[in-house]
Amino acid sequence: MSGSEIELKLRLDRGGAAKLRRHPALRRYRLGRGHGATLDSTYFDTPDLALAARGWALRIRRDGDSLEQTLKIPKKGGGLQTRGEWNAPLTRDALDLSLLPEVEVRNWLEARQAEQGLVPIFTTRFRRLAWMLAIGGSDVELALDEGEILSDDKREPIQEAELELKQGDAGALIVLARELVESVPAHVDPRSKAERGYALFTGSLPSAKRAGRLGLDRHAEVWDAFRAVMGNCLEQVLANDAPIRLARDMEGVHQMRVALRRLRAAISVFGPILEPDAAEPIAEDLRELQQRFGPARDWDVFLDETLDPMLGRLGQGHGLAELKLAAEKAREKAYDTALDILQKPVLTDLVLRIEAWILRSTPPNAAGLSALEFARRTLRKRWRKVVKAAGGGPLTLTEPDLHALRIEIKKLRYAGDFFRSLFQARRIDPILEHAAALQDCLGGLNDAVIAQGLMNGLPKAQPAKAAALAKEAQLLLAGWQEGRIARELPGLDAAWKDFVKVPKPW
């Protein structure tokens, strides 16, 4: 059988499986009794993991005496996962690529098998308890999986719930998930068992993910573009959960913050077509969540881009070593805050609310409106705001005005990134590249301001000798930042002149 699957995966925390079994949603929506099975799956790849590089998963699954071959190919991310999937029964425990109906896919795999061979990489073994549910005219399978992933002598537990749409509206998955997470400790997790198995096999920790490139249809309507942009942003949010939670990845914190900011930017960009009662609460919750992740990134920048260069140039004296110790403690506290957020249901609830929102029907203000025309109109408006904020040029602006200019350039750049695929690359890329250069200049000036604020927020040093060292370090830092600002300003003026000369594609 061939086709695609739409599913949503929930990672269950301790006690989550027991609470899910007793959840009232099962009694309310259930069609008949649940059924259980013990599933053993072996995943295959080339020795150099060519399938994993493509995001493909090829397995043989044993369910009692039955064998089934499955190939899954991802189509898009976010909370809701859509994957191409081909299943076929097997008569013996061996791959049979001739059963794959897609000629191009089959030929590629057969070539890999002939060149290198397809060998077992890891195994999943779990007990599945599944229920068919009827939710608002849609059929959903809810599966509770408990077991482990095995690769050589390494093991990793499986405790998750999969919600798969069998027929009907994908919104039913969101309705069910939101009901479950009200009382079940669970989090949206886009990682498949295959992704986790490959990580176990290679011994790699999850790493930070930048935003994936958007590909909008030039003939699409604006609501479809909004859905695609929001889905792309959600994919980045969810992709950076594991790097922060499992690897305490500093870059993961930065990318999570970027993803939350991109979501806020998308709501702002598409504001004219959005219904305020839907947009405003989500935008406010995103703002609060972004602020919770902010300090961890700010301390990273302060330590890596200000304090460490100062120590490299000036040495450990003048209170700088003591300042670094205090800053590192503050960073650890900020990271604890970020990790705490991921353990709580706030992010999961927000993700599910956004997924439900973008599955709504087209709002009145967006009906029949071309994405391309909306993009042109938006970019023209954002460009005019940048020019107005610059006044007579960046060098004539006060510090607060430079901050306002940076914000307007950032808004233009976000809008340009969202709509980039609607324009010819040779026309849109130059203006985005110059906007990025200008934003970097202004960002350096902003970092100096943030660094001073972080310093002021550190606990006052005691006793008197320590306080004197802290004061000396603060004075050195202020001088260092003044020098940095003086170096940035000439580059800012040149970057602005280049920016305004670039032809605009809108």
GIBEL-V761753 format. One line per field, one symbol per residue. psi: psi as a letter, one per 30 degrees, with the letter a starting at -180 (. if undefined). A space follows every 50 residues. Layout:
psi: ???
This chain:
psi: klblkjlkkkkklkfeeeeeegkffeeefkjallkllkkkkkklllfghe eeffgljklkkkjbfkkkkkkkkkelaaekkkkkkkkkkkflikkjfffk fjeeeeeeeeeeeeefkjlkelkkjlkkkkkkkjjhfkkkkjkjkkblkk jbgkkklkjlkkjkkekbkffeeeeeeeeefefkjlkkjfkleeeeeeee efgklklkklklkkjkkfglleeeeeeeeeeeeeeeeefgeeeeeffhje eeeeeeeeeeeeeeeeeeegeffkkefeeeeeeeeeeeeeeefeeeeeee eeeefdeeeeeeefafaggeeeeeeeeeeeeeeeeeeeeeefflfeeeee eeeeeeeffllkleffkgkkeeeeeeeeeeeeeeeeeeffbgleffllee eeeeeeeeeeeeeeeeeegefflkefeeeeeeeeeeeeeeeeeeeeeeee eeeeeffkkkklaeeeeeeeeeeeeeeeeeeeeeeeeeeeeeeeeeeeef fkkkg.
